[in-house]
Amino acid sequence: MERLLIKNIGLLQTPVGSYAHKGKEQGENRKLKDAVIISEDGIITKICEAKDFKEKEDSFDFVIDVEGNLVTPGLVDAHTHLVFGGFRQHEIPLKLKGADYLEILRQGGGILDTVRKTREATFEELYDKSEGFLDEMMALGVTTVEAKSGYGLDRDTEIKTLEVIKALSESHPMTIVSSYMGAHAIPIEYKGKADLYIDELCKSVLEEVKEKNLASFVDVFCEDSVFNVEQAERYLRMAKDMGFDLRIHADEIEEIGGSILAGRMKAKTAEHLIAIGDKGIEALKDGGVTAMLLPSTSFYLNKSFAPARKMIEKGVPVAIATDFNPGSSPSLNLQLSINLGYLRYRMTPEEILTAVTINPAYALNLGDKIGSLEVGKDLDLAVWNAQDMEMLCYRFGSNLCIGTVKKGRLV
């Protein structure tokens, strides 16, 4: 049995519980000053104030002194497109001239450009590139990541992408949750045949993904010029019948009913939600759906920001993620998303901490293991060069994470 002591915690701040926090509870955190944490084999066994700590330090295998800094749960980035070939910096001149996301997509760029490069990349190239991303994320305080496929749009590349994710989950200290997103765009070879693409390719790959246990979730891009509500529902119903949990890219650009579909199908999450209306918010609430908001995408695309305050007030649990991808959010820095949540969503530091810890953890079916610092959960935490969450929300442009602990190990 390996015992770890973490001492001299200036402020320990964490949500409490293993469920999605919504409404007023989204802003409720436990705050413990001058704290210590004890773990055994990576599982938290005790949290207390230093004055109540009676054991001798030499009885522990490892001791970490955080020197009076802030400690929070490890961050959970529950929406990324981690594995892809190439980058898309060449689209910036088009965007500066006024071309929007859908215009670039219609010209064969955007997702379709990344599809070409991902199909060309070898397994090893994708693995090495994605491993570097994970290392960078972990240095930024992230201990759990969701990773989607969706840049293959054919059988071989989608399976290759998911196998890269599976291999990384087995070799890297990061906890990685995989989502199959074959319905990310309509590939060129199926142009004008979206229904056929869903019925033929998506269904056959879904069956293989399930058989090989390559993903826990299935996601779809329900949007104008991509998949309409009827197509998205047919795809998701196939996935649900096979035993997958559901996620939906909804109401990012146009309000076409994706959020209402998410509520009706009781999806785990609805993602983006920049254009969501009141009916969509009610549908999320009624369906128990977590709103996965992506402020870095709004920032990068110079778009509006999702109505986070209204969602919180209406009782929808809110999570924040990076949407790391090569086109609309080429940043894997969840700390930047925290800053934007503070400045543009007008969320409180407590609400934001909940949004990057327990709410996304719950949405990934991991709320009983991670997302809060409590006895019985994994010891996943971040140490910050800050005295409180206010500082973490206030400072931007610098990495304030000075230590990341994953399952009781400093990484």
C-alpha positions, 0 to 999 in steps of 0.5 A: 500500500502506497501512502501519500501526504499533501500538506500546507494547502493554503486553500482547498476548494472543491465541489462536493458530490458525484452528481450534476450541480445546477442552479444555485448549487452550481456555485456552491464549493467547499473551501478548507483553509490550511488543509491536508490530504491523505491518499492510499494507492491513489484513493483519497482516505482523509481530508482535514485541517492541519490542526487535526492532522496527528500522524507522523510524516515519516509514516508516508511513502511520499510527501508533497508540500504545496507551500500555501497554494490553492488546490482544486480537483484536476480539471476535466476537459470533456469536449475535444477533437484530440486526434487529427492530421495537419492544422488549418492555419491557412484558413485565417486569411479567408476568415479575415476576409469575412468567410464564415465556418459554413462558407469554408466548409462548402468550399471543401475546407474546414472539417473536410480539409482535416479529413484529407490530412487525417486519412493520410496520416499513419497510426504512429503519426497520429499517436505521437501528435496526440500524446504531445497534446495530452502532455501539454494538457496535463501540464495545464492542470487537466487530468481527464479528457474526452476525445472524439473521432470524426476526422476520418468519415470512412471506416478505416480512418474512424477506426484508426482514430479510435484505436489511437485514442484507446492506445493512448488511454492505456499508455498515458496517465491521462484518463481518456473517454472516447466518443465516436463522431462519424456524423461530424460532416458529410464526406465528399464521396457522399455529397448530397447523400447524407441519409445514405451516409448515415444508413450505410457507413455510420451504422456499419462503423457503429457496430464495429466500434461497439464490438471492439469497445472503442467508444462509450459515447456517440456524437453528431453535428446537428447543424445547417449544411451538416445533419438536420434534426431528422438525420441526427435523431435517426443516427442517435437512435441507432447508437442508443439501441446499441447501448451508447450514451449520447452527445449532440453538437447543437445550436452552434450556428443556427437554432435548428432544434438540436437542443430540443432533440438532445432533451427529447433523447435525454442525451448526456450533453448538448455541446456549443449552444451559442444560438440556443433559445428558451425552448431549447433551454427548457428541453435541456432542463427537462431531459437532464442534459448537461450544457457543454459550453465552449467559450474558446470557440466563440472567442476564436470565431468572433461569435456570440457567447452561449447564454450561460447565466440564463441556463444556470438560472433555469436549472441546467447544469453547465460545464465548460470545455476547450473544444480543442480542434484544428479549425474553430478552437486551436487551443487546448488551454482549459485555463483560457476557457476558464478566463472566458467563462468568467469574463464573457459568461459572467459566471462566478469562480465557484460556478466555473470550478464546478463547470470544469470539474464535477459537472463534466465528470458526471457527464462522462459517467465518472462523477463517482471517481473524479471531479471533486476532492472527497474521501473515496475518490481518485486523488486527481488534483491541480496545484495553482500559483494562486491563493484562490479561484478568483486569481485563477479566473482573473489571470490570463495568458500564463499557465498558473498550474505548478503541479498536477497529481493523477491518481496519487502520482505527481506527473 
